[in-house]
Amino acid sequence: METFEIWSEGYTDNGGRTGAIYFGSVEGKDFKDACKSLCERNVGFSQYFDEEHMTWWGCSLFSNSKDATTATIMRSKYEEHN
């Protein structure tokens, strides 16, 4: 088993916006398994976790803050222009 950090890109909702979101560190055989393990101990995460698309509330999941933050910035730039 390996320990994975679980991060989501930030999102924009009704004019509000968040930065990358950290859910915690969880063990798993791979990142997907770690996300499924997080579902067992975090009801809020499990309610919006989409295992097929590896998203939380429609936002991509990442195993590190750098990638989650980069995705958040890219999403914000896209939304500003559309």
N, C-alpha and C positions, 0 to 999 in steps of 0.2 A: 504494500500500500504506500501511496505517496500523498503528501499533503499539498493541497491546492488552495490558493486564495480564490475567492469568487467575487467578481466585480461585474457590475452592469454599467453600460453606457448611461449617461444622464438623459433626461427627457424634458420636453416642453409640454405643458398642460395648462390650458386656459390662461395663457400669458405668464405663468410661472415657469421656472426652469431649474433644473438641478445639475450639479456636476456628477461625475462618476460616483457610483454607489458601491460601498464595500459591504458585503454580507458576512464575511468571516473566512476562516481557514478550516478546511474539511478534508478528511482523508478519503481516498478512493483509488480504485485501480486505474482510473483515468479521469479526465476532467468531467465527463458526463456522469460518471459514477459518483463523483464528489458532489455534483449538483443534486443528484437524486438523494444522496445521504443528507444534504442540507434540508431537503424537503421534509425529512423525518423529524427534524428538530426545530424547524422554523415555519410555522403555519402561514405567516405572511408571504414568505417566499414560495411555498408550495401552491398557494392559491393562484398565482400568476405565472408559474413556471411552465414553459412549453418544451417538453423533452424533445419532441420531433424537430423543432426549429432552434433549440438551445437559446431560448429567449426568456426574459422575465418582463412581463407587462409589455411585450412587443419590442423590448430593447435587447440588443445582443449582449451575451455574457462573455466574460474574459477571465483569464487566470492571472492577470496582473493589472496594476493601476495605470501603467503607461498606455497600454492598448485601449483600455476603457476610456481614459481621458482623451486620447486621440480621436476615438470614435465619437465622443461627445462633441468635440470641437468641430469635426467634419459634419455631424448632423446639424449643429447650430448654423454653420455656414450655409448648408443646403437649404434649411428652413428659412433663412433670411432672404434668400433669392427666389423662393417659390411661394 
